[in-house]
């Protein structure tokens, strides 16, 4: 929440901390053009590429 708000919104820092890595993962996956534009028409092929992209990202971080 912004400091200058007249009525601050409720904010759960612990919940946000758990959600943040997931949001970052989706952001990094969308850097793969094939995922962002959904070239694959079959769900199984799309899921397979998601697994491949996630593996590539995981190996880069190691």
Phi and psi in radians as a Rosetta constraint file:
Dihedral C 1 N 2 CA 2 C 2 CIRCULARHARMONIC -1.397 0.35
Dihedral N 2 CA 2 C 2 N 3 CIRCULARHARMONIC 2.553 0.35
Dihedral C 2 N 3 CA 3 C 3 CIRCULARHARMONIC -1.210 0.35
Dihedral N 3 CA 3 C 3 N 4 CIRCULARHARMONIC -0.541 0.35
Dihedral C 3 N 4 CA 4 C 4 CIRCULARHARMONIC -1.490 0.35
Dihedral N 4 CA 4 C 4 N 5 CIRCULARHARMONIC 0.028 0.35
Dihedral C 4 N 5 CA 5 C 5 CIRCULARHARMONIC -1.113 0.35
Dihedral N 5 CA 5 C 5 N 6 CIRCULARHARMONIC 2.415 0.35
Dihedral C 5 N 6 CA 6 C 6 CIRCULARHARMONIC -1.188 0.35
Dihedral N 6 CA 6 C 6 N 7 CIRCULARHARMONIC -0.754 0.35
Dihedral C 6 N 7 CA 7 C 7 CIRCULARHARMONIC -2.110 0.35
Dihedral N 7 CA 7 C 7 N 8 CIRCULARHARMONIC 1.736 0.35
Dihedral C 7 N 8 CA 8 C 8 CIRCULARHARMONIC -1.092 0.35
Dihedral N 8 CA 8 C 8 N 9 CIRCULARHARMONIC 2.487 0.35
Dihedral C 8 N 9 CA 9 C 9 CIRCULARHARMONIC -1.426 0.35
Dihedral N 9 CA 9 C 9 N 10 CIRCULARHARMONIC 2.706 0.35
Dihedral C 9 N 10 CA 10 C 10 CIRCULARHARMONIC -1.193 0.35
Dihedral N 10 CA 10 C 10 N 11 CIRCULARHARMONIC 2.468 0.35
Dihedral C 10 N 11 CA 11 C 11 CIRCULARHARMONIC -2.519 0.35
Dihedral N 11 CA 11 C 11 N 12 CIRCULARHARMONIC 2.127 0.35
Dihedral C 11 N 12 CA 12 C 12 CIRCULARHARMONIC -1.832 0.35
Dihedral N 12 CA 12 C 12 N 13 CIRCULARHARMONIC 1.805 0.35
Dihedral C 12 N 13 CA 13 C 13 CIRCULARHARMONIC -1.116 0.35
Dihedral N 13 CA 13 C 13 N 14 CIRCULARHARMONIC -0.634 0.35
Dihedral C 13 N 14 CA 14 C 14 CIRCULARHARMONIC -1.177 0.35
Dihedral N 14 CA 14 C 14 N 15 CIRCULARHARMONIC -0.735 0.35
Dihedral C 14 N 15 CA 15 C 15 CIRCULARHARMONIC -1.136 0.35
Dihedral N 15 CA 15 C 15 N 16 CIRCULARHARMONIC -0.721 0.35
Dihedral C 15 N 16 CA 16 C 16 CIRCULARHARMONIC -1.103 0.35
Dihedral N 16 CA 16 C 16 N 17 CIRCULARHARMONIC -0.696 0.35
Dihedral C 16 N 17 CA 17 C 17 CIRCULARHARMONIC -1.111 0.35
Dihedral N 17 CA 17 C 17 N 18 CIRCULARHARMONIC -0.573 0.35
Dihedral C 17 N 18 CA 18 C 18 CIRCULARHARMONIC -1.333 0.35
Dihedral N 18 CA 18 C 18 N 19 CIRCULARHARMONIC -0.558 0.35
Dihedral C 18 N 19 CA 19 C 19 CIRCULARHARMONIC -1.408 0.35
Dihedral N 19 CA 19 C 19 N 20 CIRCULARHARMONIC -0.547 0.35
Dihedral C 19 N 20 CA 20 C 20 CIRCULARHARMONIC -0.997 0.35
Dihedral N 20 CA 20 C 20 N 21 CIRCULARHARMONIC -0.819 0.35
Dihedral C 20 N 21 CA 21 C 21 CIRCULARHARMONIC -1.080 0.35
Dihedral N 21 CA 21 C 21 N 22 CIRCULARHARMONIC -0.586 0.35
Dihedral C 21 N 22 CA 22 C 22 CIRCULARHARMONIC -1.177 0.35
Dihedral N 22 CA 22 C 22 N 23 CIRCULARHARMONIC -0.762 0.35
Dihedral C 22 N 23 CA 23 C 23 CIRCULARHARMONIC -1.088 0.35
Dihedral N 23 CA 23 C 23 N 24 CIRCULARHARMONIC -0.692 0.35
Dihedral C 23 N 24 CA 24 C 24 CIRCULARHARMONIC -1.130 0.35
Dihedral N 24 CA 24 C 24 N 25 CIRCULARHARMONIC -0.669 0.35
Dihedral C 24 N 25 CA 25 C 25 CIRCULARHARMONIC -1.093 0.35
Dihedral N 25 CA 25 C 25 N 26 CIRCULARHARMONIC -0.807 0.35
Dihedral C 25 N 26 CA 26 C 26 CIRCULARHARMONIC -1.072 0.35
Dihedral N 26 CA 26 C 26 N 27 CIRCULARHARMONIC -0.680 0.35
Dihedral C 26 N 27 CA 27 C 27 CIRCULARHARMONIC -1.101 0.35
Dihedral N 27 CA 27 C 27 N 28 CIRCULARHARMONIC -0.742 0.35
Dihedral C 27 N 28 CA 28 C 28 CIRCULARHARMONIC -1.221 0.35
Dihedral N 28 CA 28 C 28 N 29 CIRCULARHARMONIC -0.606 0.35
Dihedral C 28 N 29 CA 29 C 29 CIRCULARHARMONIC -1.157 0.35
Dihedral N 29 CA 29 C 29 N 30 CIRCULARHARMONIC -0.601 0.35
Dihedral C 29 N 30 CA 30 C 30 CIRCULARHARMONIC -1.247 0.35
Dihedral N 30 CA 30 C 30 N 31 CIRCULARHARMONIC -0.157 0.35
Dihedral C 30 N 31 CA 31 C 31 CIRCULARHARMONIC -1.260 0.35
Dihedral N 31 CA 31 C 31 N 32 CIRCULARHARMONIC -0.338 0.35
Dihedral C 31 N 32 CA 32 C 32 CIRCULARHARMONIC -1.406 0.35
Dihedral N 32 CA 32 C 32 N 33 CIRCULARHARMONIC 2.013 0.35
Dihedral C 32 N 33 CA 33 C 33 CIRCULARHARMONIC -1.009 0.35
Dihedral N 33 CA 33 C 33 N 34 CIRCULARHARMONIC -0.627 0.35
Dihedral C 33 N 34 CA 34 C 34 CIRCULARHARMONIC -1.111 0.35
Dihedral N 34 CA 34 C 34 N 35 CIRCULARHARMONIC -0.568 0.35
Dihedral C 34 N 35 CA 35 C 35 CIRCULARHARMONIC -1.375 0.35
Dihedral N 35 CA 35 C 35 N 36 CIRCULARHARMONIC -0.781 0.35
Dihedral C 35 N 36 CA 36 C 36 CIRCULARHARMONIC -1.113 0.35
Dihedral N 36 CA 36 C 36 N 37 CIRCULARHARMONIC -0.623 0.35
Dihedral C 36 N 37 CA 37 C 37 CIRCULARHARMONIC -1.745 0.35
Dihedral N 37 CA 37 C 37 N 38 CIRCULARHARMONIC -0.084 0.35
Dihedral C 37 N 38 CA 38 C 38 CIRCULARHARMONIC 0.960 0.35
Dihedral N 38 CA 38 C 38 N 39 CIRCULARHARMONIC 1.084 0.35
Dihedral C 38 N 39 CA 39 C 39 CIRCULARHARMONIC -1.120 0.35
Dihedral N 39 CA 39 C 39 N 40 CIRCULARHARMONIC -0.665 0.35
Dihedral C 39 N 40 CA 40 C 40 CIRCULARHARMONIC -1.311 0.35
Dihedral N 40 CA 40 C 40 N 41 CIRCULARHARMONIC 2.260 0.35
Dihedral C 40 N 41 CA 41 C 41 CIRCULARHARMONIC -1.556 0.35
Dihedral N 41 CA 41 C 41 N 42 CIRCULARHARMONIC -0.538 0.35
Dihedral C 41 N 42 CA 42 C 42 CIRCULARHARMONIC -1.497 0.35
Dihedral N 42 CA 42 C 42 N 43 CIRCULARHARMONIC 2.394 0.35
Dihedral C 42 N 43 CA 43 C 43 CIRCULARHARMONIC -1.036 0.35
Dihedral N 43 CA 43 C 43 N 44 CIRCULARHARMONIC -0.679 0.35
Dihedral C 43 N 44 CA 44 C 44 CIRCULARHARMONIC -1.129 0.35
Dihedral N 44 CA 44 C 44 N 45 CIRCULARHARMONIC -0.697 0.35
Dihedral C 44 N 45 CA 45 C 45 CIRCULARHARMONIC -1.212 0.35
Dihedral N 45 CA 45 C 45 N 46 CIRCULARHARMONIC -0.703 0.35
Dihedral C 45 N 46 CA 46 C 46 CIRCULARHARMONIC -1.110 0.35
Dihedral N 46 CA 46 C 46 N 47 CIRCULARHARMONIC -0.783 0.35
Dihedral C 46 N 47 CA 47 C 47 CIRCULARHARMONIC -1.109 0.35
Dihedral N 47 CA 47 C 47 N 48 CIRCULARHARMONIC -0.663 0.35
Dihedral C 47 N 48 CA 48 C 48 CIRCULARHARMONIC -1.104 0.35
Dihedral N 48 CA 48 C 48 N 49 CIRCULARHARMONIC -0.699 0.35
Dihedral C 48 N 49 CA 49 C 49 CIRCULARHARMONIC -1.234 0.35
Dihedral N 49 CA 49 C 49 N 50 CIRCULARHARMONIC -0.589 0.35
Dihedral C 49 N 50 CA 50 C 50 CIRCULARHARMONIC -1.050 0.35
Dihedral N 50 CA 50 C 50 N 51 CIRCULARHARMONIC -0.762 0.35
Dihedral C 50 N 51 CA 51 C 51 CIRCULARHARMONIC -1.106 0.35
Dihedral N 51 CA 51 C 51 N 52 CIRCULARHARMONIC -0.741 0.35
Dihedral C 51 N 52 CA 52 C 52 CIRCULARHARMONIC -1.110 0.35
Dihedral N 52 CA 52 C 52 N 53 CIRCULARHARMONIC -0.796 0.35
Dihedral C 52 N 53 CA 53 C 53 CIRCULARHARMONIC -1.127 0.35
Dihedral N 53 CA 53 C 53 N 54 CIRCULARHARMONIC -0.707 0.35
Dihedral C 53 N 54 CA 54 C 54 CIRCULARHARMONIC -1.130 0.35
Dihedral N 54 CA 54 C 54 N 55 CIRCULARHARMONIC -0.642 0.35
Dihedral C 54 N 55 CA 55 C 55 CIRCULARHARMONIC -1.147 0.35
Dihedral N 55 CA 55 C 55 N 56 CIRCULARHARMONIC -0.729 0.35
Dihedral C 55 N 56 CA 56 C 56 CIRCULARHARMONIC -1.085 0.35
Dihedral N 56 CA 56 C 56 N 57 CIRCULARHARMONIC -0.767 0.35
Dihedral C 56 N 57 CA 57 C 57 CIRCULARHARMONIC -1.128 0.35
Dihedral N 57 CA 57 C 57 N 58 CIRCULARHARMONIC -0.678 0.35
Dihedral C 57 N 58 CA 58 C 58 CIRCULARHARMONIC -1.144 0.35
Dihedral N 58 CA 58 C 58 N 59 CIRCULARHARMONIC -0.724 0.35
Dihedral C 58 N 59 CA 59 C 59 CIRCULARHARMONIC -1.196 0.35
Dihedral N 59 CA 59 C 59 N 60 CIRCULARHARMONIC -0.556 0.35
Dihedral C 59 N 60 CA 60 C 60 CIRCULARHARMONIC -1.133 0.35
Dihedral N 60 CA 60 C 60 N 61 CIRCULARHARMONIC -0.619 0.35
Dihedral C 60 N 61 CA 61 C 61 CIRCULARHARMONIC -1.358 0.35
Dihedral N 61 CA 61 C 61 N 62 CIRCULARHARMONIC -0.360 0.35
